[in-house]
């Protein structure tokens, strides 16, 4: 069942197109990640969906098959069934995290309010911060408080604007775990925008890749990572080796994890010299170059080679994907 339907959504600023006739269907219970570089139109799209900004004439938005009126015809911006969590959090600075969450339930019975806030504090991993004022909370704690407040009354649609922006790795991990908990427990439908594809892939059911205001690819995280439509998508979603073959007038993409070393040169596709080795915690990244100038990167769980070593590299033909023409 389609919860949200966008038809031909466009937006311009001072005559410059920001979104170009974007159409999209979001099913109930689905988590959709909208990924793109800065300026790709993703935050503008979120504001239009959240009823904070009008699209150009001709575009239509349906929520549960009901057509939504233009924002300019509403008394207030926003929509009661859609909750947008901004990058700025918009918390009451002199109230505690718990009080900020409770504010969304202020018209409810006190016993229910306490029970629900207790649930949300646990769900959002805020046990150690619930009694601290918002102005002294860390970025991650503010983000989780804003998220808990947004779902205090479960919305039909939750919108997250760059949920990981400005967070350190520890807070990103905690927020990611909190979002996983929300996804499993509250049966929410969510659209989130981010420029960090690797984080989006961890908990999106579907990814939408935006470039210059247009959808250039959509699919499951696995589909987009393994079968990118072009160079832009491939580079946006992770490290990729770009292999140019003039004889085929083609550019191919090959993920580093699909390259392996072999002992014999006769079984190799490339002979390459290691230029640098980077430790990434659970694996190593090897950056190499062939005598012909082809740059390559591959992964290994162990550090078996060092800088200036020569290695023989190969891959399965089915692993590479054509990304475009030279």
For each residue, the residues with C-beta under 8 A, 3 or more apart:
1: 27 28
2: 5 25 26 27 28 62 65
3: 26 27 28 30 63 64 156 157 189
4: 24 25 26 49 61 62 63 157 189 191
5: 2 24 25 26 61 62 65
6: 9 22 23 24 25 49 59 60 61
7: 23 59 60 61 62
8: 21 22 23 58 59 60
9: 6 19 21 22 23 24 45 48 55 59 61
10: 17 19 20 21 22 55 56 58 59 213
11: 17 18 19 41 44 48 53 55 56 213
12: 15 16 17 18 56
13: 16 18
14:
15: 12
16: 12 13
17: 10 11 12 20 212 213
18: 11 12 13 41 44 213
19: 9 10 11 22 41 44 45 48 55 213
20: 10 17 212 213 214
21: 8 9 10 59 214
22: 6 8 9 10 19 41 45 213 214 215
23: 6 7 8 9
24: 4 5 6 9 32 208 215
25: 2 4 5 6
26: 2 3 4 5 30 32 157 189 191
27: 1 2 3 30 189
28: 1 2 3 189
29: 187 188 189
30: 3 26 27 189 190 205 206
31: 183 188 189 190 191 192 203 204 205 206
32: 24 26 190 191 192 204 205 206 207 208
33: 191 192 193 194 197 200 201 204 206 207 208 221
34: 42 45 46 191 192 193 194 207 208 210
35: 42 193 194 195 196 197 200 207 208 209 210 236 237
36: 40 41 42 193 195 209 210 211 236
37: 40 195 211 236
38: 195
39:
40: 36 37 210 211 212 213
41: 11 18 19 22 36 44 45 210 212 213
42: 34 35 36 45 46 193 194 195 210
43: 46 47 161 162 193
44: 11 18 19 41 47 48 53
45: 9 19 22 34 41 42 48 49 193 210
46: 34 42 43 49 50 84 159 161 191 193
47: 43 44 50 52 53 84
48: 9 11 19 44 45 51 52 53 54 55 61
49: 4 6 45 46 61 82 157 159 191
50: 46 47 53 78 79 82 84 159
51: 48 68 71 74 77 78 79 82
52: 47 48 71 77 78 84
53: 11 44 47 48 50 71
54: 48 70 71 72
55: 9 10 11 19 48 59 61
56: 10 11 12 59
57:
58: 8 10
59: 6 7 8 9 10 21 55 56
60: 6 7 8 67
61: 4 5 6 7 9 48 49 55 67 68
62: 2 4 5 7 65 66 67 68
63: 3 4 66 68 79 81 82 156 157
64: 3 156
65: 2 5 62
66: 62 63
67: 60 61 62
68: 51 61 62 63 79
69: 73 74
70: 54 73 74
71: 51 52 53 54 74 77
72: 54
73: 69 70
74: 51 69 70 71 77 78
75:
76:
77: 51 52 71 74
78: 50 51 52 74 82 84
79: 50 51 63 68 82
80:
81: 63 155 156 157
82: 49 50 51 63 78 79 155 156 157 158 159
83: 150 151 155 157 158 159
84: 46 47 50 52 78 150 159 161
85: 89 143 146 147 150 158 159 160 161 163
86: 89 90 146 161
87: 161 162 165 166
88:
89: 85 86 134 142 143 145 146
90: 86 146
91: 95 100 134 137 142 145 146 149
92: 95 99 100 103 134
93: 133 134 135
94: 133 134 135
95: 91 92 99 100 103 133 134
96: 99 100 130 131 132 133 134
97: 100 101 121 126 129 130 131 132 134 137 141 145
98: 101 102 117 121 126 130 131
99: 92 95 96 102 103
100: 91 92 95 96 97 103 134 145 146 149
101: 97 98 104 105 117 120 121 145 148 149 152
102: 98 99 105 106 113 117 152
103: 92 95 99 100 106 149
104: 101 149 150 152 153
105: 101 102 108 112 113 116 117 152 153
106: 102 103 113
107:
108: 105 112 113 116
109: 112 113
110: 113 114
111: 114 115
112: 105 108 109 115 116
113: 102 105 106 108 109 110 116 117
114: 110 111 117 118
115: 111 112 118 119
116: 105 108 112 113 119 120 152
117: 98 101 102 105 113 114 120 121 152
118: 114 115 121 122
119: 115 116 122 123
120: 101 116 117 123 124 126 148 149 151 152
121: 97 98 101 117 118 124 126 127 130 148
122: 118 119 125 126 127
123: 119 120 148 178 181 182 185
124: 120 121 144 145 147 148 178 181 182
125: 122 144 174 177 178 181
126: 97 98 120 121 122 129 130 141 144 145 148
127: 121 122 130
128:
129: 97 126 132 137 138 141 145
130: 96 97 98 121 126 127
131: 96 97 98
132: 96 97 129 136 137 141
133: 93 94 95 96 136 137
134: 89 91 92 93 94 95 96 97 100 137 142 145
135: 93 94
136: 132 133
137: 91 97 129 132 133 134 141 142 145
138: 129 141 142 171
139: 142 143 166 167 168 171
140: 143 144 167 168 170 171 172 174 175
141: 97 126 129 132 137 138 144 145 171
142: 89 91 134 137 138 139 145 146
143: 85 89 139 140 146 147 163 167 171 175
144: 124 125 126 140 141 147 148 174 175 178
145: 89 91 97 100 101 124 126 129 134 137 141 142 148 149
146: 85 86 89 90 91 100 142 143 149 150
147: 85 124 143 144 150 151 160 163 175 178 179 182
148: 101 120 121 123 124 126 144 145 151 152
149: 91 100 101 103 104 120 145 146 152
150: 83 84 85 104 146 147 155 158
151: 83 120 147 148 154 155 158 182 186 188
152: 101 102 104 105 116 117 120 148 149
153: 104 105
154: 151 186 187 188
155: 81 82 83 150 151 158 188
156: 3 63 64 81 82 189
157: 3 4 26 49 63 81 82 83 189 190 191
158: 82 83 85 150 151 155 188 189 190 191
159: 46 49 50 82 83 84 85 190 191 192
160: 85 147 163 190 191 192 193
161: 43 46 84 85 86 87 192 193
162: 43 87 165 193 194 195
163: 85 143 147 160 175 179 192 194
164: 167 172 175 176 194 196 199
165: 87 162
166: 87 139
167: 139 140 143 164 171 172 175
168: 139 140 171 172
169: 172 173
170: 140 173 174
171: 138 139 140 141 143 167 168 174 175
172: 140 164 167 168 169 175 176 199
173: 169 170 176 177
174: 125 140 144 170 171 177 178
175: 140 143 144 147 163 164 167 171 172 178 179
176: 164 172 173 179 180 199 202 203
177: 125 173 174 180 181
178: 123 124 125 144 147 174 175 181 182
179: 147 163 175 176 182 183 203
180: 176 177 183 184 203
181: 123 124 125 177 178 184 185
182: 123 124 147 151 178 179 185 186 188
183: 31 179 180 186 188 190 203
184: 180 181
185: 123 181 182
186: 151 154 182 183
187: 29 154
188: 29 31 151 154 155 158 182 183
189: 3 4 26 27 28 29 30 31 156 157 158
190: 30 31 32 157 158 159 160 183
191: 4 26 31 32 33 34 46 49 157 158 159 160
192: 31 32 33 34 159 160 161 163 200 204
193: 33 34 35 36 42 43 45 46 160 161 162
194: 33 34 35 42 162 163 164 197 199 200
195: 35 36 37 38 42 162
196: 35 164 199 200
197: 33 35 194 200 201 207 236 237 238
198: 201 202 237 238
199: 164 172 176 194 196 202
200: 33 35 192 194 196 197 203 204 207 221
201: 33 197 198 204 207 221 224 225 237
202: 176 198 199 221
203: 31 176 179 180 183 200
204: 31 32 33 192 200 201 207 221
205: 30 31 32 220
206: 30 31 32 33 218 219 220
207: 32 33 34 35 197 200 201 204 217 218 219 220 221 224
208: 24 32 33 34 35 215 218
209: 35 36 215 216 217 218 224 229 232 233 236 237
210: 34 35 36 40 41 42 45 213 214 215 216
211: 36 37 40 214 216 232
212: 17 20 40 41
213: 10 11 17 18 19 20 22 40 41 210
214: 20 21 22 210 211
215: 22 24 208 209 210 218
216: 209 210 211 229 230 232 233
217: 207 209 224 228 229 230 233
218: 206 207 208 209 215 224
219: 206 207 223 224 227
220: 205 206 207 223 224
221: 33 200 201 202 204 207 224 225
222: 225 226
223: 219 220 226 227
224: 201 207 209 217 218 219 220 221 227 228 233 237
225: 201 221 222 228 237 238 255
226: 222 223 255 321
227: 219 223 224 321
228: 217 224 225 231 233 234 237 240 253 321 323
229: 209 216 217 233 323
230: 216 217 233 234 323 324
231: 228 234 235 242 251 253 323 324
232: 209 211 216 235 236
233: 209 216 217 224 228 229 230 236 237
234: 228 230 231 237 238 240 242 253 321 323
235: 231 232 240
236: 35 36 37 197 209 232 233
237: 35 197 198 201 209 224 225 228 233 234
238: 197 198 225 234 255
239: 255 256 285 297
240: 228 234 235 253 254 255 256
241: 253 254 255 256 259 295 296 297
242: 231 234 251 252 253 323
243: 251 252 253 254 294 320
244: 250 251 252 326
245: 248 249 250 251 252 326
246: 249 326
247:
248: 245
249: 245 246 325 326
250: 244 245 322 324 325 326
251: 231 242 243 244 245 322 323 324 325 326
252: 242 243 244 245 320 321 322 323
253: 228 231 234 240 241 242 243 320 321 322 323
254: 240 241 243 258 259 315 319 320 321
255: 225 226 238 239 240 241 258 259 319
256: 239 240 241 259 285 297 298 299
257: 298 299
258: 254 255 315 316 319 320
259: 241 254 255 256 296 297 298 299 313 314 315
260: 298 313 314 315
261: 298 300 304 305 311 312 313 314
262: 267 268 312 313 314
263: 267 312
264: 267 268 312
265: 268 271 312
266:
267: 262 263 264 312 314
268: 262 264 265 271 312 313 314
269: 313 314 315
270: 288 290 294 296 312 313 314
271: 265 268 290 291 310 311 312 313
272: 288 289 290 294 296 310 311 313
273: 288 289 290 291 308 309 310 311
274: 277 286 287 288 305 306 307 308 309 310 311
275: 287 288 289 307
276: 286 287 307
277: 274 284 285 286 287 303 305 306 307
278: 284 285 287
279: 284 303
280: 283 284 285
281:
282: 301
283: 280 299 300 301
284: 277 278 279 280 299 300 301 302 303
285: 239 256 277 278 280 297 298 299
286: 274 276 277 297 298 299 300 305 311
287: 274 275 276 277 278 295 296 297
288: 270 272 273 274 275 295 296 297 298 311 313
289: 272 273 275 293 294 295 296
290: 270 271 272 273 293 294 296
291: 271 273
292:
293: 289 290
294: 243 270 272 289 290
295: 241 287 288 289
296: 241 259 270 272 287 288 289 290 313
297: 239 241 256 259 285 286 287 288
298: 256 257 259 260 261 285 286 288 313
299: 256 257 259 283 284 285 286
300: 261 283 284 286 303 304 305
301: 282 283 284
302: 284
303: 277 279 284 300 306
304: 261 300
305: 261 274 277 286 300 309 311
306: 274 277 303 309
307: 274 275 276 277
308: 273 274
309: 273 274 305 306
310: 271 272 273 274
311: 261 271 272 273 274 286 288 305
312: 261 262 263 264 265 267 268 270 271
313: 259 260 261 262 268 269 270 271 272 288 296 298
314: 259 260 261 262 267 268 269 270
315: 254 258 259 260 269 319 320
316: 258 319
317: 320
318:
319: 254 255 258 315 316
320: 243 252 253 254 258 315 317
321: 226 227 228 234 252 253 254
322: 250 251 252 253
323: 228 229 230 231 234 242 251 252 253
324: 230 231 250 251
325: 249 250 251
326: 244 245 246 249 250 251
